[in-house]
Amino acid sequence: PMEVTRLDPDLNSSIKKMDAIRNIVSSLPGIDCGICGSPTCQSFAEDIVTGARPDVACPVVNIMAPIKKD
């Protein structure tokens, strides 16, 4: 059997992390472009929640965000 990635040894903490991943994924464009360095938006969200990446901003979302004029 293949070993799966564990988000946390504690089940409750793992469930909270899964919810956080779902929330992040829902805010991402879902195009799996890889510009951020992760192969998919799902893996990008997992990296954020597990602390594997220092930046938490999707480059595509930043590009698509409207520029605010002051």
Biopython code that builds the backbone (N, CA, C, O; Angstrom):
import numpy as np
from Bio.PDB.StructureBuilder import StructureBuilder

atoms = [
    (1, "PRO", "N", (0.822, -1.198, 0.000)),
    (1, "PRO", "CA", (0.000, 0.000, 0.000)),
    (1, "PRO", "C", (0.861, 1.254, 0.000)),
    (1, "PRO", "O", (1.948, 1.279, 0.577)),
    (2, "MET", "N", (0.358, 2.290, -0.655)),
    (2, "MET", "CA", (1.071, 3.563, -0.693)),
    (2, "MET", "C", (0.839, 4.329, 0.603)),
    (2, "MET", "O", (-0.264, 4.341, 1.149)),
    (3, "GLU", "N", (1.884, 4.956, 1.074)),
    (3, "GLU", "CA", (1.749, 5.778, 2.270)),
    (3, "GLU", "C", (1.161, 7.129, 1.862)),
    (3, "GLU", "O", (1.559, 7.703, 0.849)),
    (4, "VAL", "N", (0.227, 7.628, 2.642)),
    (4, "VAL", "CA", (-0.392, 8.910, 2.358)),
    (4, "VAL", "C", (0.224, 9.991, 3.239)),
    (4, "VAL", "O", (0.765, 9.706, 4.307)),
    (5, "THR", "N", (0.133, 11.216, 2.781)),
    (5, "THR", "CA", (0.642, 12.334, 3.544)),
    (5, "THR", "C", (-0.299, 12.625, 4.696)),
    (5, "THR", "O", (-1.511, 12.734, 4.509)),
    (6, "ARG", "N", (0.260, 12.749, 5.878)),
    (6, "ARG", "CA", (-0.529, 13.095, 7.044)),
    (6, "ARG", "C", (-0.365, 14.580, 7.305)),
    (6, "ARG", "O", (0.751, 15.098, 7.311)),
    (7, "LEU", "N", (-1.461, 15.249, 7.518)),
    (7, "LEU", "CA", (-1.393, 16.667, 7.828)),
    (7, "LEU", "C", (-0.989, 16.886, 9.281)),
    (7, "LEU", "O", (-0.303, 17.856, 9.603)),
    (8, "ASP", "N", (-1.418, 15.980, 10.154)),
    (8, "ASP", "CA", (-1.100, 16.087, 11.570)),
    (8, "ASP", "C", (-1.386, 14.739, 12.229)),
    (8, "ASP", "O", (-2.317, 14.039, 11.831)),
    (9, "PRO", "N", (-0.592, 14.374, 13.233)),
    (9, "PRO", "CA", (-0.871, 13.099, 13.905)),
    (9, "PRO", "C", (-2.200, 13.125, 14.678)),
    (9, "PRO", "O", (-2.833, 12.085, 14.862)),
    (10, "ASP", "N", (-2.612, 14.308, 15.125)),
    (10, "ASP", "CA", (-3.869, 14.459, 15.856)),
    (10, "ASP", "C", (-5.026, 14.582, 14.873)),
    (10, "ASP", "O", (-4.987, 15.433, 13.983)),
    (11, "LEU", "N", (-6.043, 13.760, 15.014)),
    (11, "LEU", "CA", (-7.159, 13.731, 14.070)),
    (11, "LEU", "C", (-7.901, 15.065, 14.019)),
    (11, "LEU", "O", (-8.213, 15.548, 12.931)),
    (12, "ASN", "N", (-8.188, 15.665, 15.166)),
    (12, "ASN", "CA", (-8.900, 16.949, 15.179)),
    (12, "ASN", "C", (-8.109, 18.042, 14.480)),
    (12, "ASN", "O", (-8.668, 18.831, 13.718)),
    (13, "SER", "N", (-6.827, 18.089, 14.736)),
    (13, "SER", "CA", (-5.972, 19.073, 14.085)),
    (13, "SER", "C", (-5.898, 18.823, 12.581)),
    (13, "SER", "O", (-5.879, 19.764, 11.787)),
    (14, "SER", "N", (-5.858, 17.580, 12.209)),
    (14, "SER", "CA", (-5.816, 17.211, 10.797)),
    (14, "SER", "C", (-7.102, 17.644, 10.081)),
    (14, "SER", "O", (-7.054, 18.118, 8.945)),
    (15, "ILE", "N", (-8.232, 17.482, 10.740)),
    (15, "ILE", "CA", (-9.509, 17.900, 10.159)),
    (15, "ILE", "C", (-9.546, 19.417, 9.996)),
    (15, "ILE", "O", (-10.027, 19.918, 8.980)),
    (16, "LYS", "N", (-9.045, 20.147, 10.981)),
    (16, "LYS", "CA", (-8.993, 21.610, 10.887)),
    (16, "LYS", "C", (-8.101, 22.046, 9.725)),
    (16, "LYS", "O", (-8.418, 23.000, 9.016)),
    (17, "LYS", "N", (-6.996, 21.348, 9.538)),
    (17, "LYS", "CA", (-6.095, 21.672, 8.434)),
    (17, "LYS", "C", (-6.758, 21.366, 7.090)),
    (17, "LYS", "O", (-6.574, 22.114, 6.130)),
    (18, "MET", "N", (-7.525, 20.282, 7.012)),
    (18, "MET", "CA", (-8.251, 19.973, 5.772)),
    (18, "MET", "C", (-9.267, 21.066, 5.457)),
    (18, "MET", "O", (-9.433, 21.451, 4.300)),
    (19, "ASP", "N", (-9.942, 21.561, 6.487)),
    (19, "ASP", "CA", (-10.892, 22.658, 6.278)),
    (19, "ASP", "C", (-10.172, 23.905, 5.779)),
    (19, "ASP", "O", (-10.667, 24.598, 4.890)),
    (20, "ALA", "N", (-9.004, 24.192, 6.350)),
    (20, "ALA", "CA", (-8.217, 25.349, 5.916)),
    (20, "ALA", "C", (-7.785, 25.184, 4.464)),
    (20, "ALA", "O", (-7.818, 26.144, 3.695)),
    (21, "ILE", "N", (-7.384, 23.982, 4.085)),
    (21, "ILE", "CA", (-6.982, 23.712, 2.699)),
    (21, "ILE", "C", (-8.165, 23.935, 1.764)),
    (21, "ILE", "O", (-8.013, 24.552, 0.710)),
    (22, "ARG", "N", (-9.332, 23.442, 2.140)),
    (22, "ARG", "CA", (-10.527, 23.634, 1.301)),
    (22, "ARG", "C", (-10.850, 25.113, 1.137)),
    (22, "ARG", "O", (-11.203, 25.556, 0.044)),
    (23, "ASN", "N", (-10.732, 25.877, 2.219)),
    (23, "ASN", "CA", (-11.009, 27.316, 2.147)),
    (23, "ASN", "C", (-10.032, 28.016, 1.213)),
    (23, "ASN", "O", (-10.430, 28.872, 0.423)),
    (24, "ILE", "N", (-8.756, 27.656, 1.302)),
    (24, "ILE", "CA", (-7.747, 28.274, 0.444)),
    (24, "ILE", "C", (-7.995, 27.896, -1.016)),
    (24, "ILE", "O", (-7.962, 28.757, -1.895)),
    (25, "VAL", "N", (-8.243, 26.617, -1.274)),
    (25, "VAL", "CA", (-8.481, 26.154, -2.639)),
    (25, "VAL", "C", (-9.686, 26.866, -3.252)),
    (25, "VAL", "O", (-9.686, 27.178, -4.443)),
    (26, "SER", "N", (-10.704, 27.120, -2.445)),
    (26, "SER", "CA", (-11.899, 27.786, -2.981)),
    (26, "SER", "C", (-11.616, 29.231, -3.378)),
    (26, "SER", "O", (-12.357, 29.812, -4.171)),
    (27, "SER", "N", (-10.541, 29.820, -2.830)),
    (27, "SER", "CA", (-10.198, 31.202, -3.179)),
    (27, "SER", "C", (-9.184, 31.289, -4.319)),
    (27, "SER", "O", (-8.848, 32.384, -4.771)),
    (28, "LEU", "N", (-8.702, 30.149, -4.779)),
    (28, "LEU", "CA", (-7.714, 30.114, -5.849)),
    (28, "LEU", "C", (-8.404, 29.955, -7.208)),
    (28, "LEU", "O", (-9.544, 29.496, -7.279)),
    (29, "PRO", "N", (-7.709, 30.334, -8.285)),
    (29, "PRO", "CA", (-8.338, 30.269, -9.605)),
    (29, "PRO", "C", (-8.613, 28.844, -10.097)),
    (29, "PRO", "O", (-9.495, 28.652, -10.934)),
    (30, "GLY", "N", (-7.892, 27.859, -9.608)),
    (30, "GLY", "CA", (-8.144, 26.477, -9.996)),
    (30, "GLY", "C", (-7.652, 26.105, -11.377)),
    (30, "GLY", "O", (-8.150, 25.151, -11.975)),
    (31, "ILE", "N", (-6.684, 26.839, -11.893)),
    (31, "ILE", "CA", (-6.197, 26.545, -13.246)),
    (31, "ILE", "C", (-4.941, 25.672, -13.248)),
    (31, "ILE", "O", (-4.458, 25.274, -14.308)),
    (32, "ASP", "N", (-4.414, 25.377, -12.056)),
    (32, "ASP", "CA", (-3.251, 24.496, -11.923)),
    (32, "ASP", "C", (-2.122, 24.878, -12.877)),
    (32, "ASP", "O", (-1.587, 24.032, -13.594)),
    (33, "CYS", "N", (-1.770, 26.161, -12.873)),
    (33, "CYS", "CA", (-0.788, 26.681, -13.825)),
    (33, "CYS", "C", (0.658, 26.404, -13.413)),
    (33, "CYS", "O", (1.536, 26.322, -14.271)),
    (34, "GLY", "N", (0.914, 26.259, -12.116)),
    (34, "GLY", "CA", (2.256, 25.988, -11.642)),
    (34, "GLY", "C", (3.138, 27.214, -11.505)),
    (34, "GLY", "O", (4.314, 27.082, -11.168)),
    (35, "ILE", "N", (2.609, 28.399, -11.754)),
    (35, "ILE", "CA", (3.417, 29.624, -11.648)),
    (35, "ILE", "C", (3.975, 29.792, -10.238)),
    (35, "ILE", "O", (5.073, 30.323, -10.065)),
    (36, "CYS", "N", (3.237, 29.349, -9.242)),
    (36, "CYS", "CA", (3.660, 29.502, -7.848)),
    (36, "CYS", "C", (4.761, 28.516, -7.460)),
    (36, "CYS", "O", (5.409, 28.681, -6.426)),
    (37, "GLY", "N", (4.967, 27.509, -8.276)),
    (37, "GLY", "CA", (5.962, 26.492, -7.965)),
    (37, "GLY", "C", (5.355, 25.172, -7.532)),
    (37, "GLY", "O", (6.053, 24.160, -7.464)),
    (38, "SER", "N", (4.066, 25.169, -7.240)),
    (38, "SER", "CA", (3.357, 23.935, -6.904)),
    (38, "SER", "C", (2.655, 23.433, -8.165)),
    (38, "SER", "O", (2.217, 24.238, -8.987)),
    (39, "PRO", "N", (2.544, 22.125, -8.325)),
    (39, "PRO", "CA", (1.942, 21.604, -9.552)),
    (39, "PRO", "C", (0.440, 21.857, -9.673)),
    (39, "PRO", "O", (-0.087, 21.947, -10.782)),
    (40, "THR", "N", (-0.254, 21.972, -8.532)),
    (40, "THR", "CA", (-1.699, 22.204, -8.557)),
    (40, "THR", "C", (-2.082, 23.213, -7.488)),
    (40, "THR", "O", (-1.312, 23.484, -6.566)),
    (41, "CYS", "N", (-3.268, 23.758, -7.620)),
    (41, "CYS", "CA", (-3.779, 24.678, -6.593)),
    (41, "CYS", "C", (-3.978, 23.930, -5.270)),
    (41, "CYS", "O", (-3.773, 24.497, -4.197)),
    (42, "GLN", "N", (-4.372, 22.673, -5.347)),
    (42, "GLN", "CA", (-4.543, 21.848, -4.146)),
    (42, "GLN", "C", (-3.215, 21.706, -3.407)),
    (42, "GLN", "O", (-3.165, 21.886, -2.190)),
    (43, "SER", "N", (-2.148, 21.390, -4.119)),
    (43, "SER", "CA", (-0.853, 21.219, -3.459)),
    (43, "SER", "C", (-0.318, 22.556, -2.944)),
    (43, "SER", "O", (0.378, 22.588, -1.929)),
    (44, "PHE", "N", (-0.634, 23.662, -3.628)),
    (44, "PHE", "CA", (-0.275, 24.992, -3.151)),
    (44, "PHE", "C", (-0.929, 25.247, -1.795)),
    (44, "PHE", "O", (-0.273, 25.709, -0.862)),
    (45, "ALA", "N", (-2.224, 24.945, -1.688)),
    (45, "ALA", "CA", (-2.948, 25.129, -0.435)),
    (45, "ALA", "C", (-2.392, 24.228, 0.664)),
    (45, "ALA", "O", (-2.261, 24.657, 1.810)),
    (46, "GLU", "N", (-2.067, 22.991, 0.325)),
    (46, "GLU", "CA", (-1.480, 22.075, 1.302)),
    (46, "GLU", "C", (-0.141, 22.606, 1.804)),
    (46, "GLU", "O", (0.154, 22.530, 2.997)),
    (47, "ASP", "N", (0.663, 23.139, 0.900)),
    (47, "ASP", "CA", (1.961, 23.705, 1.288)),
    (47, "ASP", "C", (1.794, 24.891, 2.230)),
    (47, "ASP", "O", (2.581, 25.057, 3.163)),
    (48, "ILE", "N", (0.786, 25.709, 1.996)),
    (48, "ILE", "CA", (0.534, 26.847, 2.881)),
    (48, "ILE", "C", (0.161, 26.360, 4.275)),
    (48, "ILE", "O", (0.715, 26.826, 5.271)),
    (49, "VAL", "N", (-0.772, 25.428, 4.342)),
    (49, "VAL", "CA", (-1.280, 24.950, 5.631)),
    (49, "VAL", "C", (-0.206, 24.197, 6.412)),
    (49, "VAL", "O", (-0.139, 24.312, 7.636)),
    (50, "THR", "N", (0.624, 23.439, 5.726)),
    (50, "THR", "CA", (1.664, 22.674, 6.425)),
    (50, "THR", "C", (2.897, 23.516, 6.733)),
    (50, "THR", "O", (3.805, 23.064, 7.431)),
    (51, "GLY", "N", (2.928, 24.750, 6.209)),
    (51, "GLY", "CA", (4.069, 25.626, 6.473)),
    (51, "GLY", "C", (5.259, 25.352, 5.579)),
    (51, "GLY", "O", (6.371, 25.788, 5.876)),
    (52, "ALA", "N", (5.042, 24.636, 4.487)),
    (52, "ALA", "CA", (6.138, 24.279, 3.579)),
    (52, "ALA", "C", (6.549, 25.429, 2.667)),
    (52, "ALA", "O", (7.596, 25.356, 2.025)),
    (53, "ARG", "N", (5.744, 26.488, 2.599)),
    (53, "ARG", "CA", (6.105, 27.628, 1.749)),
    (53, "ARG", "C", (5.979, 28.908, 2.563)),
    (53, "ARG", "O", (5.030, 29.094, 3.324)),
    (54, "PRO", "N", (6.956, 29.778, 2.385)),
    (54, "PRO", "CA", (6.957, 31.031, 3.152)),
    (54, "PRO", "C", (5.946, 32.050, 2.626)),
    (54, "PRO", "O", (5.401, 32.837, 3.401)),
    (55, "ASP", "N", (5.694, 32.042, 1.332)),
    (55, "ASP", "CA", (4.735, 32.995, 0.762)),
    (55, "ASP", "C", (3.365, 32.327, 0.681)),
    (55, "ASP", "O", (3.265, 31.129, 0.419)),
    (56, "VAL", "N", (2.333, 33.095, 0.902)),
    (56, "VAL", "CA", (0.992, 32.532, 0.898)),
    (56, "VAL", "C", (0.096, 33.208, -0.138)),
    (56, "VAL", "O", (-1.129, 33.119, -0.061)),
    (57, "ALA", "N", (0.708, 33.875, -1.094)),
    (57, "ALA", "CA", (-0.067, 34.572, -2.111)),
    (57, "ALA", "C", (0.072, 33.887, -3.461)),
    (57, "ALA", "O", (1.177, 33.595, -3.919)),
    (58, "CYS", "N", (-1.062, 33.640, -4.084)),
    (58, "CYS", "CA", (-1.074, 33.062, -5.425)),
    (58, "CYS", "C", (-0.724, 34.156, -6.421)),
    (58, "CYS", "O", (-1.396, 35.187, -6.451)),
    (59, "PRO", "N", (0.304, 33.967, -7.234)),
    (59, "PRO", "CA", (0.681, 34.983, -8.216)),
    (59, "PRO", "C", (-0.436, 35.319, -9.201)),
    (59, "PRO", "O", (-0.575, 36.474, -9.603)),
    (60, "VAL", "N", (-1.225, 34.338, -9.591)),
    (60, "VAL", "CA", (-2.299, 34.582, -10.548)),
    (60, "VAL", "C", (-3.392, 35.445, -9.910)),
    (60, "VAL", "O", (-3.920, 36.354, -10.550)),
    (61, "VAL", "N", (-3.726, 35.162, -8.659)),
    (61, "VAL", "CA", (-4.723, 35.977, -7.966)),
    (61, "VAL", "C", (-4.220, 37.407, -7.835)),
    (61, "VAL", "O", (-4.986, 38.353, -8.013)),
    (62, "ASN", "N", (-2.940, 37.571, -7.526)),
    (62, "ASN", "CA", (-2.366, 38.914, -7.409)),
    (62, "ASN", "C", (-2.424, 39.663, -8.739)),
    (62, "ASN", "O", (-2.689, 40.865, -8.762)),
    (63, "ILE", "N", (-2.180, 38.967, -9.834)),
    (63, "ILE", "CA", (-2.217, 39.591, -11.152)),
    (63, "ILE", "C", (-3.653, 39.965, -11.517)),
    (63, "ILE", "O", (-3.894, 41.023, -12.099)),
    (64, "MET", "N", (-4.581, 39.117, -11.184)),
    (64, "MET", "CA", (-5.971, 39.332, -11.545)),
    (64, "MET", "C", (-6.668, 40.348, -10.649)),
    (64, "MET", "O", (-7.710, 40.885, -11.023)),
    (65, "ALA", "N", (-6.110, 40.620, -9.474)),
    (65, "ALA", "CA", (-6.728, 41.577, -8.544)),
    (65, "ALA", "C", (-6.734, 42.964, -9.156)),
    (65, "ALA", "O", (-5.748, 43.380, -9.765)),
    (66, "PRO", "N", (-7.822, 43.674, -9.001)),
    (66, "PRO", "CA", (-7.865, 45.023, -9.556)),
    (66, "PRO", "C", (-6.871, 45.936, -8.850)),
    (66, "PRO", "O", (-6.673, 45.843, -7.639)),
    (67, "ILE", "N", (-6.264, 46.799, -9.608)),
    (67, "ILE", "CA", (-5.299, 47.750, -9.059)),
    (67, "ILE", "C", (-6.074, 48.879, -8.414)),
    (67, "ILE", "O", (-6.922, 49.511, -9.045)),
    (68, "LYS", "N", (-5.774, 49.125, -7.149)),
    (68, "LYS", "CA", (-6.461, 50.199, -6.421)),
    (68, "LYS", "C", (-5.787, 51.525, -6.699)),
    (68, "LYS", "O", (-4.562, 51.638, -6.644)),
    (69, "LYS", "N", (-6.578, 52.506, -6.992)),
    (69, "LYS", "CA", (-6.069, 53.854, -7.193)),
    (69, "LYS", "C", (-6.447, 54.700, -5.996)),
    (69, "LYS", "O", (-7.610, 54.737, -5.595)),
    (70, "ASP", "N", (-5.483, 55.367, -5.436)),
    (70, "ASP", "CA", (-5.748, 56.216, -4.273)),
    (70, "ASP", "C", (-6.018, 57.640, -4.674)),
    (70, "ASP", "O", (-6.260, 58.488, -3.815)),
]
sb = StructureBuilder()
sb.init_structure("model")
sb.init_model(0)
sb.init_chain("A")
sb.init_seg("    ")
for serial, (resi, resn, name, xyz) in enumerate(atoms, 1):
    if name == "N":
        sb.init_residue(resn, " ", resi, " ")
    sb.init_atom(name, np.array(xyz, "f"), 0.0, 1.0, " ", f" {name:<3s}", serial, name[0])
structure = sb.get_structure()
